[in-house]
Amino acid sequence: MTKYESVLIARQDLGASQVNNLVSEMSNVIANQGGEVVRVDNWGLKNLAYRIKKNRKGYYVLLNISAPATAIAEYERLLRVNEDVIRYMTVKVEDFSSEAANSDSSAENAVEE
């Protein structure tokens, strides 16, 4: 299956439990379409660079997804309709960022030595 990284920004007035419920709903959508959420990384409430729909802050969540394209299409359709999500972006990757970060840190160590 193809690997994707998706970052979504939820409204600032949601609670942490509501954000977790939103992420679990989206994970269920992907699982029902034959995909799998490999990792969820909740970055918490952060300031936005500019105001989006009267929000100055937002809950950032990163999802590493392994799924077919049809599952991603349905996932993005539901994100577009959901009023709690103010922005999202999904990109196709060859490896997930944690794996790439590990290889970058080992390359930096080799350069330092």
OpenMM code with the backbone's topology and positions (N, CA, C; nanometers):
from openmm import Vec3, app, unit

residues = "MET THR LYS TYR GLU SER VAL LEU ILE ALA ARG GLN ASP LEU GLY ALA SER GLN VAL ASN ASN LEU VAL SER GLU MET SER ASN VAL ILE ALA ASN GLN GLY GLY GLU VAL VAL ARG VAL ASP ASN TRP GLY LEU LYS ASN LEU ALA TYR ARG ILE LYS LYS ASN ARG LYS GLY TYR TYR VAL LEU LEU ASN ILE SER ALA PRO ALA THR ALA ILE ALA GLU TYR GLU ARG LEU LEU ARG VAL ASN GLU ASP VAL ILE ARG TYR MET THR VAL LYS VAL GLU ASP PHE SER SER GLU ALA ALA ASN SER ASP SER SER ALA GLU ASN ALA VAL GLU GLU".split()
positions = [
    Vec3(0.0836, -0.1193, 0.0000),
    Vec3(0.0000, 0.0000, 0.0000),
    Vec3(0.0875, 0.1248, 0.0000),
    Vec3(0.0295, 0.2314, -0.0447),
    Vec3(0.1002, 0.3584, -0.0529),
    Vec3(0.1042, 0.4246, 0.0839),
    Vec3(0.2126, 0.4949, 0.1112),
    Vec3(0.2293, 0.5639, 0.2394),
    Vec3(0.1998, 0.7120, 0.2222),
    Vec3(0.1304, 0.7675, 0.3203),
    Vec3(0.0949, 0.9090, 0.3193),
    Vec3(0.1230, 0.9691, 0.4556),
    Vec3(0.1532, 1.0987, 0.4570),
    Vec3(0.1573, 1.1772, 0.5801),
    Vec3(0.0494, 1.2826, 0.5684),
    Vec3(-0.0292, 1.2956, 0.6736),
    Vec3(-0.1377, 1.3925, 0.6725),
    Vec3(-0.1297, 1.4762, 0.7992),
    Vec3(-0.1349, 1.6075, 0.7824),
    Vec3(-0.1397, 1.6995, 0.8960),
    Vec3(-0.2743, 1.7688, 0.8906),
    Vec3(-0.3433, 1.7697, 1.0034),
    Vec3(-0.4689, 1.8430, 1.0100),
    Vec3(-0.4635, 1.9409, 1.1260),
    Vec3(-0.5343, 2.0512, 1.1104),
    Vec3(-0.5432, 2.1536, 1.2142),
    Vec3(-0.6890, 2.1636, 1.2549),
    Vec3(-0.7154, 2.1396, 1.3834),
    Vec3(-0.8512, 2.1480, 1.4372),
    Vec3(-0.8700, 2.2823, 1.5076),
    Vec3(-0.9941, 2.3245, 1.5198),
    Vec3(-1.0267, 2.4531, 1.5814),
    Vec3(-0.9719, 2.4626, 1.7231),
    Vec3(-0.9424, 2.5860, 1.7654),
    Vec3(-0.8832, 2.6100, 1.8966),
    Vec3(-0.9815, 2.5890, 2.0110),
    Vec3(-1.1111, 2.6023, 1.9867),
    Vec3(-1.2073, 2.5915, 2.0959),
    Vec3(-1.2477, 2.4477, 2.1267),
    Vec3(-1.1910, 2.3511, 2.0571),
    Vec3(-1.2144, 2.2108, 2.0895),
    Vec3(-1.1276, 2.1711, 2.2083),
    Vec3(-1.1731, 2.0734, 2.2829),
    Vec3(-1.0914, 2.0191, 2.3903),
    Vec3(-1.0014, 1.9087, 2.3370),
    Vec3(-0.9057, 1.8688, 2.4178),
    Vec3(-0.8132, 1.7626, 2.3764),
    Vec3(-0.8880, 1.6317, 2.3503),
    Vec3(-0.9911, 1.6032, 2.4307),
    Vec3(-1.0673, 1.4799, 2.4106),
    Vec3(-1.1459, 1.4841, 2.2794),
    Vec3(-1.1967, 1.6023, 2.2425),
    Vec3(-1.2688, 1.6147, 2.1156),
    Vec3(-1.1745, 1.5964, 1.9969),
    Vec3(-1.0523, 1.6448, 2.0099),
    Vec3(-0.9530, 1.6260, 1.9036),
    Vec3(-0.9192, 1.4775, 1.8920),
    Vec3(-0.9041, 1.4098, 2.0052),
    Vec3(-0.8757, 1.2659, 2.0028),
    Vec3(-0.9911, 1.1887, 1.9391),
    Vec3(-1.1161, 1.2299, 1.9679),
    Vec3(-1.2319, 1.1657, 1.9057),
    Vec3(-1.2319, 1.1872, 1.7546),
    Vec3(-1.1966, 1.3070, 1.7119),
    Vec3(-1.1884, 1.3379, 1.5691),
    Vec3(-1.0845, 1.2492, 1.5008),
    Vec3(-0.9692, 1.2341, 1.5636),
    Vec3(-0.8624, 1.1511, 1.5069),
    Vec3(-0.9055, 1.0046, 1.5018),
    Vec3(-0.9733, 0.9568, 1.6059),
    Vec3(-1.0182, 0.8173, 1.6049),
    Vec3(-1.1257, 0.7946, 1.4985),
    Vec3(-1.2132, 0.8934, 1.4752),
    Vec3(-1.3125, 0.8820, 1.3674),
    Vec3(-1.2433, 0.8706, 1.2321),
    Vec3(-1.1424, 0.9538, 1.2100),
    Vec3(-1.0705, 0.9508, 1.0832),
    Vec3(-0.9915, 0.8209, 1.0676),
    Vec3(-0.9380, 0.7691, 1.1777),
    Vec3(-0.8667, 0.6410, 1.1735),
    Vec3(-0.9620, 0.5280, 1.1367),
    Vec3(-1.0845, 0.5334, 1.1900),
    Vec3(-1.1847, 0.4317, 1.1567),
    Vec3(-1.2233, 0.4378, 1.0092),
    Vec3(-1.2335, 0.5584, 0.9545),
    Vec3(-1.2661, 0.5737, 0.8123),
    Vec3(-1.1585, 0.5079, 0.7270),
    Vec3(-1.0339, 0.5319, 0.7611),
    Vec3(-0.9231, 0.4740, 0.6845),
    Vec3(-0.9218, 0.3221, 0.6991),
    Vec3(-0.9458, 0.2727, 0.8205),
    Vec3(-0.9475, 0.1280, 0.8435),
    Vec3(-1.0623, 0.0619, 0.7672),
    Vec3(-1.1787, 0.1261, 0.7631),
    Vec3(-1.2931, 0.0703, 0.6907),
    Vec3(-1.2697, 0.0655, 0.5404),
    Vec3(-1.1830, 0.1507, 0.4896),
    Vec3(-1.1521, 0.1541, 0.3468),
    Vec3(-1.0330, 0.0644, 0.3113),
    Vec3(-0.9831, -0.0116, 0.4086),
    Vec3(-0.8745, -0.1052, 0.3810),
    Vec3(-0.7358, -0.0509, 0.4081),
    Vec3(-0.7266, 0.0598, 0.4810),
    Vec3(-0.5973, 0.1183, 0.5130),
    Vec3(-0.5636, 0.1021, 0.6597),
    Vec3(-0.4552, 0.1670, 0.7003),
    Vec3(-0.4093, 0.1569, 0.8388),
    Vec3(-0.3404, 0.2873, 0.8773),
    Vec3(-0.3721, 0.3352, 0.9973),
    Vec3(-0.3009, 0.4507, 1.0518),
    Vec3(-0.1838, 0.3950, 1.1312),
    Vec3(-0.0633, 0.4200, 1.0827),
    Vec3(0.0566, 0.3625, 1.1425),
    Vec3(0.0943, 0.4364, 1.2699),
    Vec3(0.0841, 0.5703, 1.2671),
    Vec3(0.1250, 0.6493, 1.3834),
    Vec3(0.0443, 0.7776, 1.3878),
    Vec3(0.0090, 0.8190, 1.5083),
    Vec3(-0.0578, 0.9473, 1.5306),
    Vec3(0.0309, 1.0287, 1.6230),
    Vec3(0.0649, 1.1490, 1.5809),
    Vec3(0.1491, 1.2377, 1.6606),
    Vec3(0.0716, 1.3666, 1.6840),
    Vec3(0.0248, 1.3859, 1.8073),
    Vec3(-0.0527, 1.5047, 1.8421),
    Vec3(0.0444, 1.6129, 1.8865),
    Vec3(0.0537, 1.7203, 1.8091),
    Vec3(0.1463, 1.8290, 1.8395),
    Vec3(0.0870, 1.9291, 1.9366),
    Vec3(-0.0412, 1.9204, 1.9643),
    Vec3(-0.1049, 2.0082, 2.0613),
    Vec3(-0.1487, 2.1414, 2.0018),
    Vec3(-0.1821, 2.2338, 2.0907),
    Vec3(-0.2323, 2.3656, 2.0517),
    Vec3(-0.1151, 2.4571, 2.0190),
    Vec3(-0.1132, 2.5093, 1.8967),
    Vec3(-0.0039, 2.5970, 1.8519),
    Vec3(-0.0625, 2.7215, 1.7864),
    Vec3(0.0178, 2.8285, 1.7869),
    Vec3(-0.0228, 2.9517, 1.7199),
    Vec3(-0.0180, 2.9324, 1.5691),
    Vec3(-0.1158, 2.9898, 1.5002),
    Vec3(-0.1171, 2.9890, 1.3548),
    Vec3(-0.0376, 3.1084, 1.3036),
    Vec3(0.0175, 3.0980, 1.1861),
    Vec3(0.0932, 3.2087, 1.1270),
    Vec3(0.0009, 3.3251, 1.0926),
    Vec3(-0.1226, 3.2945, 1.0598),
    Vec3(-0.2222, 3.3971, 1.0290),
    Vec3(-0.3591, 3.3436, 1.0703),
    Vec3(-0.4543, 3.4317, 1.0849),
    Vec3(-0.5881, 3.3940, 1.1301),
    Vec3(-0.6590, 3.3140, 1.0206),
    Vec3(-0.7173, 3.2008, 1.0595),
    Vec3(-0.7949, 3.1169, 0.9688),
    Vec3(-0.9328, 3.0987, 1.0305),
    Vec3(-1.0359, 3.1448, 0.9623),
    Vec3(-1.1738, 3.1322, 1.0102),
    Vec3(-1.1869, 3.1791, 1.1546),
    Vec3(-1.1304, 3.2949, 1.1849),
    Vec3(-1.1345, 3.3596, 1.3161),
    Vec3(-1.0588, 3.2819, 1.4242),
    Vec3(-0.9701, 3.1938, 1.3869),
    Vec3(-0.8886, 3.1179, 1.4819),
    Vec3(-0.7450, 3.1674, 1.4754),
    Vec3(-0.6873, 3.1949, 1.5911),
    Vec3(-0.5458, 3.2327, 1.5987),
    Vec3(-0.4586, 3.1145, 1.6404),
    Vec3(-0.5217, 3.0104, 1.6938),
    Vec3(-0.4512, 2.8895, 1.7359),
    Vec3(-0.5233, 2.7691, 1.6781),
    Vec3(-0.4565, 2.6549, 1.6820),
    Vec3(-0.5175, 2.5320, 1.6341),
    Vec3(-0.4451, 2.4109, 1.6889),
    Vec3(-0.5176, 2.3002, 1.6977),
    Vec3(-0.4591, 2.1725, 1.7390),
    Vec3(-0.4022, 2.1034, 1.6153),
    Vec3(-0.2724, 2.0813, 1.6155),
    Vec3(-0.2045, 2.0154, 1.5035),
    Vec3(-0.1932, 1.8657, 1.5328),
    Vec3(-0.2248, 1.7835, 1.4323),
    Vec3(-0.2136, 1.6385, 1.4452),
    Vec3(-0.1507, 1.5838, 1.3169),
    Vec3(-0.0476, 1.5014, 1.3324),
    Vec3(0.0180, 1.4349, 1.2198),
    Vec3(-0.0220, 1.2883, 1.2198),
    Vec3(-0.0663, 1.2383, 1.1050),
    Vec3(-0.1004, 1.0973, 1.0906),
    Vec3(-0.0133, 1.0359, 0.9823),
    Vec3(0.0493, 0.9237, 1.0123),
    Vec3(0.1196, 0.8438, 0.9120),
    Vec3(0.0236, 0.7333, 0.8705),
    Vec3(-0.0084, 0.7292, 0.7417),
    Vec3(-0.1137, 0.6416, 0.6915),
    Vec3(-0.0570, 0.5515, 0.5830),
    Vec3(-0.0943, 0.4246, 0.5879),
    Vec3(-0.0645, 0.3303, 0.4810),
    Vec3(-0.1992, 0.2825, 0.4275),
    Vec3(-0.2358, 0.3281, 0.3067),
    Vec3(-0.3703, 0.3019, 0.2570),
    Vec3(-0.3754, 0.3154, 0.1053),
    Vec3(-0.4802, 0.2577, 0.0442),
    Vec3(-0.5006, 0.2801, -0.0994),
    Vec3(-0.5526, 0.4217, -0.1253),
    Vec3(-0.5446, 0.4650, -0.2484),
    Vec3(-0.5851, 0.6012, -0.2846),
    Vec3(-0.7331, 0.6262, -0.2582),
    Vec3(-0.8166, 0.5239, -0.2702),
    Vec3(-0.9601, 0.5426, -0.2459),
    Vec3(-0.9876, 0.5762, -0.1003),
    Vec3(-0.9095, 0.5175, -0.0095),
    Vec3(-0.9261, 0.5479, 0.1331),
    Vec3(-0.8867, 0.6919, 0.1619),
    Vec3(-0.7807, 0.7396, 0.0987),
    Vec3(-0.7359, 0.8775, 0.1188),
    Vec3(-0.8380, 0.9748, 0.0614),
    Vec3(-0.8984, 0.9408, -0.0513),
    Vec3(-1.0007, 1.0272, -0.1109),
    Vec3(-1.1198, 1.0425, -0.0167),
    Vec3(-1.1636, 0.9336, 0.0431),
    Vec3(-1.2760, 0.9399, 0.1378),
    Vec3(-1.2366, 1.0157, 0.2642),
    Vec3(-1.1164, 0.9921, 0.3137),
    Vec3(-1.0637, 1.0616, 0.4317),
    Vec3(-1.0617, 1.2126, 0.4081),
    Vec3(-1.0098, 1.2560, 0.2935),
    Vec3(-1.0037, 1.3991, 0.2635),
    Vec3(-1.1421, 1.4582, 0.2409),
    Vec3(-1.2339, 1.3812, 0.1853),
    Vec3(-1.3706, 1.4298, 0.1667),
    Vec3(-1.4348, 1.4592, 0.3016),
    Vec3(-1.4150, 1.3692, 0.3972),
    Vec3(-1.4720, 1.3898, 0.5305),
    Vec3(-1.4044, 1.5055, 0.6037),
    Vec3(-1.2751, 1.5255, 0.5821),
    Vec3(-1.2070, 1.6401, 0.6424),
    Vec3(-1.2611, 1.7711, 0.5867),
    Vec3(-1.2902, 1.7739, 0.4561),
    Vec3(-1.3450, 1.8945, 0.3933),
    Vec3(-1.4811, 1.9304, 0.4512),
    Vec3(-1.5626, 1.8299, 0.4809),
    Vec3(-1.6985, 1.8521, 0.5295),
    Vec3(-1.7003, 1.8873, 0.6783),
    Vec3(-1.6038, 1.8373, 0.7533),
    Vec3(-1.6017, 1.8546, 0.8986),
    Vec3(-1.5697, 1.9997, 0.9354),
    Vec3(-1.6564, 2.0626, 1.0129),
    Vec3(-1.6379, 2.2023, 1.0515),
    Vec3(-1.5309, 2.2202, 1.1587),
    Vec3(-1.4939, 2.1131, 1.2276),
    Vec3(-1.3911, 2.1223, 1.3313),
    Vec3(-1.2507, 2.1302, 1.2722),
    Vec3(-1.2338, 2.0908, 1.1477),
    Vec3(-1.1035, 2.0933, 1.0813),
    Vec3(-1.0943, 2.2216, 0.9994),
    Vec3(-0.9928, 2.3047, 1.0314),
    Vec3(-0.9799, 2.4305, 0.9577),
    Vec3(-0.8810, 2.4195, 0.8418),
    Vec3(-0.7849, 2.3308, 0.8486),
    Vec3(-0.6920, 2.3056, 0.7381),
    Vec3(-0.6427, 2.1610, 0.7474),
    Vec3(-0.6037, 2.1070, 0.6319),
    Vec3(-0.5411, 1.9750, 0.6277),
    Vec3(-0.4534, 1.9671, 0.5043),
    Vec3(-0.3581, 1.8772, 0.5092),
    Vec3(-0.2739, 1.8510, 0.3920),
    Vec3(-0.2269, 1.7062, 0.3993),
    Vec3(-0.2423, 1.6357, 0.2890),
    Vec3(-0.1989, 1.4971, 0.2793),
    Vec3(-0.1022, 1.4857, 0.1623),
    Vec3(0.0138, 1.4263, 0.1886),
    Vec3(0.1140, 1.4079, 0.0841),
    Vec3(0.1589, 1.2621, 0.0809),
    Vec3(0.1929, 1.2166, -0.0397),
    Vec3(0.2448, 1.0811, -0.0568),
    Vec3(0.3937, 1.0833, -0.0250),
    Vec3(0.4402, 0.9855, 0.0534),
    Vec3(0.5812, 0.9776, 0.0904),
    Vec3(0.6339, 0.8379, 0.0596),
    Vec3(0.7660, 0.8292, 0.0479),
    Vec3(0.8265, 0.6980, 0.0281),
    Vec3(0.8495, 0.6293, 0.1618),
    Vec3(0.8964, 0.7053, 0.2613),
    Vec3(0.9129, 0.6562, 0.3977),
    Vec3(0.8549, 0.7600, 0.4911),
    Vec3(0.8127, 0.7148, 0.6088),
    Vec3(0.7580, 0.8085, 0.7059),
    Vec3(0.8690, 0.8934, 0.7653),
    Vec3(0.8349, 1.0105, 0.8154),
    Vec3(0.9336, 1.1088, 0.8595),
    Vec3(1.0191, 1.0589, 0.9756),
    Vec3(0.9661, 0.9751, 1.0632),
    Vec3(1.0471, 0.9260, 1.1749),
    Vec3(1.1629, 0.8412, 1.1237),
    Vec3(1.1383, 0.7624, 1.0199),
    Vec3(1.2451, 0.6825, 0.9608),
    Vec3(1.3468, 0.7732, 0.8929),
    Vec3(1.2985, 0.8758, 0.8259),
    Vec3(1.3880, 0.9699, 0.7585),
    Vec3(1.4674, 1.0503, 0.8608),
    Vec3(1.4046, 1.0863, 0.9717),
    Vec3(1.4734, 1.1626, 1.0758),
    Vec3(1.5856, 1.0796, 1.1375),
    Vec3(1.5618, 0.9500, 1.1553),
    Vec3(1.6666, 0.8638, 1.2097),
    Vec3(1.7858, 0.8572, 1.1145),
    Vec3(1.7614, 0.8479, 0.9857),
    Vec3(1.8720, 0.8420, 0.8908),
    Vec3(1.9437, 0.9766, 0.8825),
    Vec3(1.8703, 1.0885, 0.8968),
    Vec3(1.9336, 1.2207, 0.8960),
    Vec3(2.0239, 1.2383, 1.0173),
    Vec3(1.9782, 1.1923, 1.1345),
    Vec3(2.0598, 1.2077, 1.2549),
    Vec3(2.1854, 1.1210, 1.2470),
    Vec3(2.1762, 1.0025, 1.1877),
    Vec3(2.2959, 0.9191, 1.1731),
    Vec3(2.3920, 0.9817, 1.0719),
    Vec3(2.3395, 1.0493, 0.9701),
    Vec3(2.4249, 1.1183, 0.8738),
    Vec3(2.4944, 1.2367, 0.9394),
    Vec3(2.4238, 1.3081, 1.0268),
    Vec3(2.4848, 1.4203, 1.0984),
    Vec3(2.5959, 1.3712, 1.1905),
    Vec3(2.5743, 1.2577, 1.2571),
    Vec3(2.6766, 1.2015, 1.3447),
    Vec3(2.8006, 1.1633, 1.2646),
    Vec3(2.7821, 1.1109, 1.1450),
    Vec3(2.8954, 1.0725, 1.0614),
    Vec3(2.9736, 1.1957, 1.0172),
    Vec3(2.9050, 1.3059, 0.9907),
    Vec3(2.9713, 1.4292, 0.9486),
    Vec3(3.0501, 1.4886, 1.0643),
    Vec3(2.9956, 1.4819, 1.1858),
    Vec3(3.0625, 1.5390, 1.3029),
    Vec3(3.1898, 1.4635, 1.3375),
    Vec3(3.1943, 1.3340, 1.3110),
    Vec3(3.3109, 1.2532, 1.3463),
    Vec3(3.4172, 1.2718, 1.2482),
] * unit.nanometer
topology = app.Topology()
chain = topology.addChain("A")
for resn in residues:
    res = topology.addResidue(resn, chain)
    for name in ("N", "CA", "C"):
        topology.addAtom(name, app.Element.getBySymbol(name[0]), res)
